[in-house]
């Protein structure tokens, strides 16, 4: 988890947040 967070700050927080959000939505729609 910490690896993902450090990668997120390196790559850009907005992009990572968007990816996380889309992932969350996908999980919610499958459940």
ZIJOCOR-V191385 format. One record per residue. N is the residue number from 1. OMEGA is omega as a letter, one per 20 degrees, with the letter a starting at -180 (NA if undefined). BURIAL is + if it has 24 or more other C-alpha atoms within 12 Angstrom, else -. Layout:
BEGIN
n={N,N}
omega={OMEGA,OMEGA}
burial={BURIAL,BURIAL}
END
This chain:
BEGIN
n={1,2,3,4,5,6,7,8,9,10,11,12,13,14,15,16,17,18,19,20,21,22,23,24,25,26,27,28,29,30,31}
omega={a,r,a,a,r,r,a,a,r,a,a,a,a,a,a,r,r,r,a,a,r,r,r,r,r,r,a,a,a,a,NA}
burial={-,-,-,-,-,-,-,-,-,-,-,-,-,-,-,-,-,-,-,-,-,-,-,-,-,-,-,-,-,-,-}
END
